[in-house]
Amino acid sequence: MLNASPIRTIDVHQHLLGEALVEALARRTEPPMLVRRRDGWTFRLAAEPDSVLTFAATDVESRRAELGEDGIDGALVALSTALGIETLPAEDAVALIEAHHHGIEVLPPEFGGWGAVPLAGPELDPTTVDAAIDRGCVGISLPAAALVDPAAVARLGPLLVRLELRGAPLFIHPGPVGGVPTPDAAHLPHWWPALTDYVAQMQAAWFAFLHAGRRAHPRLRVLFAMLAGGAPLQLERYSARRGVPAPDPDPLVFYDTSSYGPRMIAAVAEVVGTAQLVYGSDRPVVDPRRPRLDPDLRRALVATNPSRLLNPDPKGALA
């Protein structure tokens, strides 16, 4: 698990499937599942085109080498909520989440992880948050699709309260794609969900938290993947349609830069401030070529701001 003492810079958003999770997904007969190919595996999800499970998604040593290439000391690994594991029937979700947590526990010390919790059923168990944090996870990741409106945020209240009490952050990640797949789903470009469903989910989750989540959870630190789909850029429209002034930037809400470059980063920073941005590569899902940034801004993204995100005490060391 992530060792606090030598870590100076950090990538807050990676995916790395451990052997236990690969084996568990390969045993499944319906999505989410892995289907063996002659030269590897194919991911099959309920409402997305099939995708290839690449070597980069499972190879720990190459990932360690990539940290050095990126100039990063450590990384946090998350279960991709796009798989839809959290919302499976409880027995299935618990088994796959256990495999994910086990995979985090056996990673080298350069890596830490975001925990996951099952979300099916009428009542949510906040002790699942405790269990993940007690195993060393820095916080919990949740699918944006589970926070798409104020009622959804309220349903997740028991989990969010427990995160607040534990002083641990929440990571909101896109997926899974909702609805029933159309006959043409398999023929969509592989990038289609990431540019449509994912962006819409992240924006909805951001506005739901703005409208209802912060009032209910005043001390909760929240990280939105992919700059929240650019949601802060919609604040002028929010103000016009709601008839209220745009709120000031929330110092406890952070945004990872995954899949975006300098123009979008600068645009969002103009609205929320550079102190709320952190570096997330989303390895190995996208090409993680680092955007060319001012050295002071890069230092803030990979060191100063992640420390504030991951620590209840803003003056504390990265943990």
N, C-alpha and C positions, 0 to 999 in steps of 0.2 A: 504494500500500500504506500501511498504518497508519504514520503518522509519530509517533515516540515523543514528540518535544519538546512539541507543543501539546496532547497528549491528557491530560486530567485525569480524565474520567469515561468509562465504557465500558459498552456493552451487549455481553455475550459471546456472544449467540445470536440471529442473524438468518439469513434465507434470501433470496437475491437471485440470480435466474437471469440469467446473461449471455447475450448474443446467440448465442455459439457453442454453449452448452449447449441453448438453445431449438431451434436449427437441428438439432443432433444428435439430440435427442429426437423432433423432428418427422419425421426420416427413418426412424425405426424402424417396424417393422410388427408388433411384439409388445411387450407391457409390459416395462419402463416406456416409455411413449411419449406424445407429444402428438398429439391428433387435432384437425384444424382444424374449427372451427365457423364459422358465418356471421359472428359478431361476436367471434371470438377462438379460444381453444384449450381443450381438455379434457384433463386428465391421466387416463391410463388405467394403473392398476397391477394387479398380478396378483391380489391378494386383498382389494382395498378398493373401495368405491363410487367411481365416476368423480367427479372434482372439477374445477371451473373454474380455469384458470390466470388469475388476476386481473392487472390492470394493475400493481397494487402489487408483484407478484412480480418485475417486470422493470424498473421505472422507477427509475433511479438518482437523478435530481434530486428526485423527490418524497420518496424515502427520506432524502436529505440534509436536506430541510426538516423531516421528521419527527424527526430527531435533535435539531434545535433545539427543537421542540415538547416533546420528552421531557426537555429539559435535559441531553442527553448529547452529549459531544464526539466519540465514535467508536464504531464497532461492528465486530464480527467476524462474517463471513459463513461459513456452513457449508453443505456439500452435504447436503440432507435424506436421511438414511439410510433414511427411509421409502420412497424410490423403489426401493431394492434394487439400486442401480448397483454397489456394491462387490462383490456376490456374483454378478454376471453372469459368463459365460465371459470369460476373461482379455482377449481381443481387444476385446470390446465394452466391458468395464469400463474398460480403459486409455483408449480413445478418449473416453468420456464424462467420465472424471476429468480428462483433459487439457483438455477444454472447460471444466470447472469451474475448474481452476487458471488458465487463461487469463482467464476472467471476473474472477477475483480480482485478477489483475495489472493490469487496465485500470481498476479502480475508482478513484475519487477518494481523496485521502490520508486522508480521515476513516475509511476502511474498511480492515480487514485481513481475514484469513481463516484458517479451519481447512482443512488439507489432507485429502485422501482417498487411500486406497490400495486396490488390488484384493485380494480375499480368496479367490478361487476357486483350486482346484488343491491338490495335496497338500503343497506347501511354499510358505511365504510369504517374500517377498524384502524384507529390512530396508532395502535401498538405496532402496526406494520412499519410506520415511520420510525418508531423507536428501534425496532429490530434492525432496520437497514443502517441507521446511524451507529448503533452499537457495534455493528460489524465493520465500521470504519468508513462508511460512505460519507461524503462531505455534505450531502443534502439529497433531495429527491427530485427526479424528473417526472413530469406529467405531460400527457399529450395535450396540445392546444385544443384539439377537438373536444376535450373534456371540460373546457373553460370558455365555451363560446358565447355565453350570455350570463347575466347576473344570477339567474336561477342555478346555472351550472356551477358558478363560483360558490354559491351558498351550499350546494350539495357537498362540495369538497371541503367545507368548513372544518370538519373534525381533523382532517389531515393538515390543513393550513395552520390551525391553532397549534397543533403539536409541533410543527416545524418552528413556529414562533417561540414556543416554550423551550425548544432545544437549541435555539439560536442558529438554526441551519437554514440555508437558502433553498429556494424552489427554482428549478430549471424547467421552463416551458419550451417544448420542442414540437415541431409540426408532425401531424399525422395522428391516426391513420386516415386515409381518404374514406369519407363516409358514403353512404348510399349503396344501391345495388349496381354492380358493374354492368355497363351496357355491352351489347354484342361486339362493339368496336373497341372496347377497352384494351384488348390485347394488341391492337394495331396503332394505338396512340404512340407518339414519340416518347421515349423513356423519360424525358425531362418535363413532360406535360404536367403531372401533378405538382412538381416543385414550383412551377411558375403560375399555377392557378389555385388549386385547393390549398396548398401549404401557405401561400401568401394570405389568402382569405382567412384561413384559420388563425394565423398569427395576429392579424389585425383585429379579428373579433375577440380573441383572448385578451389582447392588450386593452381594448376598450372596455371589456367586461371587468378587468381588474381596475382600470381607472375609475369606472363608474361605481363599482360595488366592492371590489376586493380590498382596496387600500383602506377604506373606511372601516371595514370589518377586521382587518389585520394590519394595524398601524406599524408594527415592528418587523413585518416579514420582508426579508430581502429576496428579490425576484430577478432572475435572469431570463431574458427572452432570446431565443436563438434567432439567427438571420435578421438582426436589427428589427425584430418584431414585424417583419414584412414591410418595413417602412411606415408603420402605423403613426409614429409621431409626426410625420409629414402631413397627416390629415387633420391636425389640430385646428387649423383655420376653418376647415369645413365643419368640424365638431362644434366650434364656437358659433359659427353662423347658423347651423341647424338647431342647436340646443338653445341658443340665445344667451349664452353665458361666456365670460372671458375664458380664454384658454388657460389651463392650470399651469403653475410653475413646474419645472422639471422635478421629478421625484428622486431624491437622493438615494433611495433604497431600491430603485429599479435600474437594472443593467441590461446591456444589449451586446450580444456577441456578433462579430463581424462576418460570420461564416457565409461564404459564397458571394460577398460583395467586395467592391474595389473602392478606390479613393473618392470617386464622385459621390457615391451613396453614403459612404462613411462621413464625408464632409457635410453632406446635406443633413443627416440625422444629428451629427454633432452640433450643427448650428441651432437645432431645436432643443436638444436635451443636455448639451454640454459634453466636452470630451471626458469628463470625470466619470461618465456613466458607461463608457464603451470598454469592452474587453475583447481579447483576441480568441476566436474560436475557428479552428481550421475545418472542422467537419470531416477530417480524414476518416476513411478513405472514400467518402461518398463523392466529394468534388475535388478538383485539382486545387490543392491548397497553396498555390503560389502566393507568396506574401505580397500584399499591395505595398507600393513604395510610399512610405509615410515619413513625415518629419521625425527625426530620432527621438525627440521629447514625447511626441504623441505615441510612437511605438512603445516607448518605455512605460507610458501610462497604461497602454492596452495590455501589455504582457506581465506587468509587475505591480504597479501602484494600485490600479483599479481592481484587479483580481483579489488583492489582499483585502480591500474594503468589502468586496462581495462575499468572501469566504470567512470573514472574521466578524463576530459580533462587536468586538472592540476595534474601531477603525484604526487605532494606533498599534494593534497587535501585529505579530509577524504572520506571514502566510501560513495557513494551516490546511 
